[in-house]
Amino acid sequence: MRNVKQVPGSEVYAAALALHQIFTGSMGWTLERIDLRNQKGYEWYQCDFPPETLSRVVVHGGHHHGSPSSQWLMQDHDTIGKAVITLTLAKNYEIDNPECFATISAIRSTVRAGGSVGPVFLSLEPDGSILHIDGLHRALVWLLEGRSEDVPGYLCRSFPKSQERA
């Protein structure tokens, strides 16, 4: 991570709310997770994430928008990097998972036109892993497009300082 600056949780919540005026799909889920971390008093940082960091981000619960018989983009605890491979190798993903494919396609069009993907929201866990809170499709597109620039975002340290790894 680069350009790390501590910010109040209220700023993170406002940034997510503003972003989700555009990408509405996961707004409730995202705001709930940010609010939960804010209630616990965890620290937030605004920073830039290199693509290598995004590829290591873990998604709990997997990710699936398709029919019950269609291929899941991600299983529980898969990384975004693994999802990039899944998408690259998938056949008929756009047919089996039209909602996810439409989201990826819309973001891809923006990136190909020179636009940014907007911030991602991540959480640093006590074991050192980084979990996804919001921005999965944005991170996927950045990696699928092979972009080398950092992605702006927010990172929550989801544990008190007393539990920090040595």
C-alpha positions, 0 to 999 in steps of 0.5 A: 500500500502506498500514500497511507493516511489515517481517516475517520470512519465517517469519511469512509462511510460517506465515500461508500455512500457516494460511490453507491449512488453509481453502483447500487447493487451492494450498497446495503451490505457494504454500508453495514460492514463499514458501520460495524467496523466504525462501531467497534472503533477500528482504524481506517486508512485511505491509501493506494493499492497496487494490483499485486495487493488486489490480486491477494484480496480474499472474498468471504462467502464466495461470489455468484450472481448466476443460476444455481447450476452455473459456475461460481466466480469465486468460492469462499476464501478465494482471492480476486487473483484466482477469480481473474483466472476463472473469468479468463478461462470461463466459457459462456460466463456472460450467458450463465452469469448475466448480472455479474458479466454486465457489471464487469462489462460496464466497468470495463468500458469505463476503464477502456475509455480512460476512466478510473474504477473508483475506490475499493474498501478492504479490511486488514485482518489479525492474521495479515490477510486482506478481506474484501468489503466492497469493490470486487468487480472494480478490482477484477476489471483492473486486473483483467485489463492488466493495469499497472497503476494503483487503485485508490481505496480504504483499508480498515484495520479490523482489530485493536492495536493490542492484537497487532502481529509482531 
